[in-house]
Amino acid sequence: MQTVIITGGTKGIGAGIARKFLAEGWHVLVGARSKSGLAKETHERMKFHVMDVRFESDHQVLVKTALEWTGALNCYINCAGFSKWSPIGAVDEQFWDKMLNTNLKGTFWGCKTAVEHLSADGSIINVSSLAGKRGSANNSVYCASKFGVNGLTQALAKELGPRGICFNSVCPVYVETESILESLRETGSPAKGENVKDYLRDFTESQTALNRLPKVNDVAELCLYLTSPAASAITGQCINVDCGVLPQ
């Protein structure tokens, strides 16, 4: 009985990952701050638990819930995140704390809690971003948080590899979810709050190698692969899901 925990799994990329694991027969425990989106649906092998990734104790309760439910924890996916552009002059302590506490500290607490209970061949997957590989204007705080996530992934892969735990990050470029579309509608974003569809079309034509942007399912498929025996030699990697925007 394979069990995965997914934080931020009620909508967007997180919900897509949850659906993929459900389709493959996994038991899926979704954690998020509110019961919305996927959490309102009924699935035989899915449970939802209210939690806030910024608090270590919430991760501990989430893991306890999974173990009481199925008796196993095979994968922990840190997907909960916060994205917002802001020029440096507009960044205040509240903005900084919300971004770093959600994206970086929340991911760290998930990793720390999960490693104590993962199965022998367990894996941790951190949903990072292409913004964790390169900086961009008006995006300093988000980039800092995602560079940090990638650093955590690499360091913990080295630290916990001897225990058989694989750590990897997935780094998508724009994936058309409601949250990213909402962010792009803001004036500080690269789209400058103008026609977001036009911006994404131009970005696709000028920046991608495949002339398309990745979809939620592309990220979900990679996450599922990283839990498989075929990926048992892959750890400490921050893998781009970007249709060739940043070849590495």
C-alpha positions in Angstrom: 0.0 0.0 0.0 1.9 3.1 -1.3 1.1 6.4 0.4 2.1 9.9 -0.6 1.6 13.2 1.2 1.2 16.3 -0.9 1.1 19.7 0.7 -0.7 22.4 -1.3 -2.5 19.5 -3.1 -6.0 21.0 -3.5 -5.5 23.1 -6.6 -3.1 23.8 -9.5 0.0 21.7 -9.8 -0.5 20.1 -6.5 -4.0 18.8 -7.4 -2.6 17.5 -10.7 0.0 15.6 -8.9 -2.6 14.2 -6.5 -4.8 13.1 -9.4 -1.9 11.3 -11.1 -0.9 9.4 -8.0 -4.6 8.4 -7.4 -4.8 7.1 -10.9 -1.8 4.9 -10.3 -3.3 3.4 -7.2 -1.6 5.3 -4.5 -3.2 6.4 -1.2 -3.0 10.2 -1.2 -3.1 12.5 1.8 -3.5 16.1 0.8 -2.7 18.9 3.2 -3.7 22.6 2.7 -5.0 25.6 4.7 -8.5 25.2 3.5 -10.8 22.5 2.1 -11.2 23.7 -1.5 -10.8 22.3 -5.0 -9.8 18.7 -5.0 -10.4 18.4 -1.3 -14.1 18.8 -1.9 -14.2 15.7 -4.1 -14.7 12.2 -2.9 -12.0 9.6 -3.8 -11.7 6.2 -2.2 -8.0 6.5 -1.6 -7.7 10.2 -0.8 -7.9 12.1 2.5 -7.6 15.8 3.3 -6.2 17.4 6.4 -6.2 21.1 7.2 -2.6 22.3 7.9 -0.3 25.3 7.4 3.2 24.4 6.0 4.8 27.3 8.0 4.5 25.3 11.2 6.5 22.2 11.9 3.8 20.8 14.2 1.3 20.8 11.3 3.7 18.6 9.2 4.0 16.2 12.2 0.3 15.9 12.5 0.0 15.3 8.7 2.6 12.4 8.9 0.8 10.9 11.9 -2.5 11.0 10.1 -1.0 9.2 7.1 0.6 6.5 9.3 -2.6 5.9 11.2 -4.5 5.7 8.0 -2.3 3.3 5.9 0.6 2.4 8.1 3.1 3.6 5.5 4.8 6.7 4.1 6.5 6.3 0.7 6.8 9.8 -0.6 6.4 13.4 0.7 5.8 16.1 -1.9 6.3 19.7 -0.8 4.1 21.6 -3.2 2.5 24.4 -1.2 3.9 27.7 -2.2 3.3 31.5 -2.6 4.2 33.4 -5.8 4.1 37.2 -6.2 6.3 39.7 -8.1 7.4 42.9 -6.4 10.1 45.5 -7.1 12.7 45.7 -4.3 11.4 49.1 -3.1 8.0 47.6 -2.4 9.3 44.6 -0.4 8.6 44.9 3.3 9.1 42.5 6.2 5.6 41.1 5.9 6.1 40.2 2.2 9.5 38.7 2.9 8.3 36.6 5.8 5.2 35.3 4.0 7.3 34.2 1.0 10.2 32.7 2.8 8.1 31.1 5.5 5.8 29.4 3.0 8.2 28.4 0.3 11.4 27.7 2.1 10.7 27.1 5.8 7.6 25.2 4.9 9.6 22.9 2.6 12.3 22.4 5.2 9.8 21.4 7.9 8.2 18.9 5.4 11.6 17.4 4.7 12.6 17.2 8.3 9.4 15.6 9.4 9.1 13.1 6.5 12.6 11.7 6.8 11.9 10.2 10.2 9.0 8.1 8.9 9.7 7.4 5.2 10.0 3.8 4.0 13.4 2.4 3.3 13.2 3.3 -0.4 11.2 6.5 0.2 11.5 9.8 -1.7 11.0 13.5 -1.1 10.1 15.8 -4.0 10.2 19.5 -3.6 8.2 21.5 -6.2 10.5 24.4 -6.9 10.6 26.6 -10.0 12.8 27.7 -12.9 13.1 30.8 -10.8 15.2 28.7 -8.5 17.8 28.5 -11.3 17.9 32.1 -12.6 16.9 35.5 -11.4 14.4 37.8 -13.0 13.3 41.4 -12.5 10.8 42.2 -9.7 11.2 38.6 -8.4 14.0 38.8 -6.0 12.2 37.3 -2.9 10.5 34.5 -4.8 13.8 33.6 -6.5 15.6 33.6 -3.2 13.0 31.2 -1.8 13.3 28.8 -4.7 17.1 29.0 -4.9 16.9 28.0 -1.3 14.6 25.1 -2.0 17.0 23.8 -4.6 19.9 24.2 -2.1 18.0 22.2 0.5 17.3 19.4 -2.0 21.0 19.1 -2.9 22.2 19.2 0.7 19.7 16.8 2.1 20.3 14.3 -0.8 23.9 14.2 0.4 23.0 14.0 4.0 20.3 11.4 3.8 21.4 9.3 0.8 23.1 6.7 3.1 19.6 6.0 4.5 18.3 5.3 1.0 16.1 8.4 0.8 16.1 10.2 -2.6 15.6 14.0 -2.7 14.8 15.8 -5.9 13.2 19.1 -7.0 11.1 19.7 -10.0 11.5 23.1 -11.5 8.6 24.2 -13.8 8.5 27.3 -15.9 5.0 28.9 -16.3 2.3 26.3 -16.0 -1.1 27.8 -16.7 -2.9 27.5 -13.4 -5.2 30.0 -11.9 -2.7 31.1 -9.4 0.0 32.0 -11.9 -2.5 33.7 -14.2 -3.6 35.8 -11.2 0.0 36.7 -10.4 0.7 37.7 -14.0 -2.3 40.1 -13.9 -0.4 42.3 -11.4 1.4 45.3 -12.6 4.7 44.2 -11.1 4.8 41.0 -13.2 6.5 40.5 -16.5 3.1 40.8 -18.2 2.8 44.2 -16.5 -0.9 43.5 -15.7 -1.8 43.7 -19.3 -3.0 40.9 -21.6 -1.7 37.8 -19.9 -2.6 35.4 -22.8 -0.6 37.6 -25.2 2.4 37.7 -22.8 2.4 33.9 -22.5 2.0 33.4 -26.2 5.0 35.7 -26.9 7.0 34.0 -24.2 6.3 30.6 -25.6 7.3 31.7 -29.1 10.5 33.4 -28.1 11.7 31.3 -25.1 10.7 27.7 -25.4 12.4 25.1 -27.6 9.2 23.0 -28.1 6.9 26.0 -28.8 4.7 25.1 -25.9 4.6 25.5 -22.2 4.4 22.6 -19.8 1.1 21.5 -18.5 0.2 20.3 -15.0 0.3 16.7 -16.1 3.9 17.1 -17.3 5.0 18.0 -13.8 2.8 15.2 -12.3 4.3 12.6 -14.6 7.8 13.5 -13.5 6.9 13.3 -9.9 5.5 9.9 -10.3 8.6 8.7 -12.2 10.8 10.0 -9.4 9.1 7.6 -7.0 9.6 4.6 -9.3 12.4 1.9 -9.2 13.5 3.3 -12.6 14.5 6.5 -10.8 16.3 4.9 -7.9 19.7 6.3 -9.0 18.4 9.9 -9.3 18.8 12.1 -6.3 20.0 15.6 -5.5 18.7 16.8 -8.9 16.7 19.9 -9.7 15.0 19.0 -12.9 13.6 21.6 -15.2 10.1 21.1 -16.6 10.3 24.0 -19.1 10.0 22.8 -22.7 13.6 23.9 -23.3 13.5 27.5 -21.9 16.7 26.9 -19.9 18.7 24.0 -21.4 21.2 22.5 -18.9 
